[in-house]
């Protein structure tokens, strides 16, 4: 997934880094492990769940959003949002199917 990150979003959009996720939620990149804020579909963070081993899981309970930041060759960071907040320092197998939310740099 990470190797194709530049091709996944239409120009001038891009796949966010793990630091972008921190900035989007906290307004800062300095506190990146546990984030705070309001997370629900109304505010743009849908609880879309994910696909693991071919099955949908956590739909309606959590949203999982990929970043373009790889941990290694098989795992990448993603943002998990739910009623209790958001957690960034999570990695998962890049074969899993999570939501992708593109971002645009300030013009």
C-alpha positions, 0 to 999 in steps of 0.5 A: 500500500505505501509504495503506491501511496502517491497514486491513490489520491487525485492531484493535488490530494495525497495519502496523509502521513501519521504526522498528518493524522496528528495534525488533523485531530490535535492541531499539533504533531507533538502528541501523536500516541493518543489523540483527542477530539470529536470523532463521528460521521458528522465530523467526517470520521466515519466508523467504517471498520475494516476488512481482515482476513476477508471479513468486515469487522468493527463496522459502526464501532471504529474507523480505521484510516491508513497513513502513508507511513510504513513501519516496515515492509509489511506493516504501516501506521493507521489512525483508529477513531472511536467513541473513546478518542483516536489512537495513532501509534498503531500498525497493521498488515498492509494486506488489511482493507482500511479506509483511505482519507486523502488530504490536501496541502495548504495552497 
